[in-house]
Amino acid sequence: MSERMTRILELVLAVLATAAAVWCWNRGVQTSDFAPAMDGAPAFTGTHYSGTWIGAATALVIVAGLLVIDVVRRRDRGGPQ
């Protein structure tokens, strides 16, 4: 595979990893609205964070970052030497 194709593939994978990270993050955060517990008390919203989904999103962001760093490294190197 040529150097240029490798860089393009890595950029596409970085974009896909970022999109997957956003999807995972959105799956990992859930909000629930609750009615007042008794008369005169305010209603409230609770937020639940799922560590598995948030961790997957974090890992995907790290992968995307490493791919971008590699693309920059390959570009600065100027191809095979």
Secondary structure, DSSP 8 states (H G I E B T S, - for coil): --HHHHHHHHHHHHHHHHHHHHHHHHHHEEEEEE--SSTT---EEEEEE-HHHHHHHHHHHHHHHHHHHHHHHHHHHTS--
